[in-house]
């Protein structure tokens, strides 16, 4: 689990390898990640966009960006929490992700970025 706070917004990430949906013989490894977004600021904020940087241990680098997360653009009041789960597939057993959320303060429409801390994606068998 990794955590980071940017401009009063706390991001916590937990990852899990999905062996039942992975096919090592076909270089397909599926990982899920749960993200907890906590608004610790005194202002209401809305998540507008996401931008992910995905790194596979074979040197492959991908970027994924788009509106919201899992089809949502949640508004978080002060002290409110939003949680979602998503997935990432790699071609190797080890990788990592990081990114940013583009957010806006509701009261004055000021946009800002919130860092998504780098987290590792490691199939448990690689730890042995």
N, C-alpha and C positions, 0 to 999 in steps of 0.2 A: 504494500500500500504506500502511495506517495501523496503528499499534500503540498499545496502552495497557495498563498494569499496574494492577490494583486488588486489594489485599489478597493479593498474591503470585500472582495469576492473570493471565497475559499473553494478551491477545487481539490477533491480527494478522488483518487483512482485506485480501483482494485481489479486485478486481472485473474483470468482462469483459463487454462488450456482445456480444449474440448476434444478428448481422444475419440469419442464416438462419431464425431463429424470430421475427423482428420484422416488423411490417407497418406501416410509417410512414403509408401511405395510409389506414389504419384506426386511426391513433393508438394503435398497440400497439408498445411497445419492451421487449424482454426483456433483462434483465441477470442474470448469474450472479455469485455471490460465494463465495469460499472463505474459511473461517474456521479458523484454527489457535488452539487453546486449549492453553496451556502452564501446568502447575502448577509454579510456582517457589516454592511455600511448602513448609514442612516437614510438612504434614499432607495426608492423603488427602481429596479433596473429590469431591462428586458434583453434576453439573448437573441441576437439577430442572425449571426452567421458563425460558422466554424471553419477552421483551416487546419488540416492535419498534415503532419510530416511523418511518413512511415518508412522505416529502414529495416531491410532484411539483411541477415548476416552474409549473404552472398554478394553484397554490394548494391543490390537493387534499392532504389529510392523512389517513393511515390508521394504525390501530394493529392489530397482530397479536400475540396472546399464546397460550400453550399449554404443555403439558408437553413437556419435553426439546427436542431438535433432531433433525430428520429421523427421528423415531420412536425415538430413543435417549435415555437418561438416563445418560450415561457417568460412570464413576468414574475419577478420575485420581489415581494415586499421586504422591508427590513426584517432580518432574522428568519426569513422563509428559506426552505430547502427544496430543491428539485433534484430528483434522481432518475437516471435512465441507464439502460444497458444497450450495448451495441457489440459488433464483432469485427474482427480483422483476420484475413487469411494471409499467410506467409508461405513462401516456397521452401523455407528452412525451419529448423526447430527453435531458432533464436532470432529475435528482432527487438525493435523498440519503436515507440511512438512519442510524439509531443505535438503541441499545437497552440492555437489561440482561439478564443471566442471573441467575436466583435459584439459589444454590448452597448446599450444606450441608457442613460439616466432619464427616467420618465419626465421629471420636473422641468428640465431645461434642454432636453434632446441632445445633450453632450455625449458623443460616442467615445468609447475607449476600448482597449484590448485587455483581455484577461488571459494570462499565461496558463496553459495546461501543462503541468510538469511532465518531464520525460519519464516514461515508465517502460520497463522491460517486459518482453513477451518471451517466456522460456518454457519449452515443454519439459515437464518434470524428469523425463528419462535422461535429459542432457545434464542434469545436476548430479547424476551418479558417476 
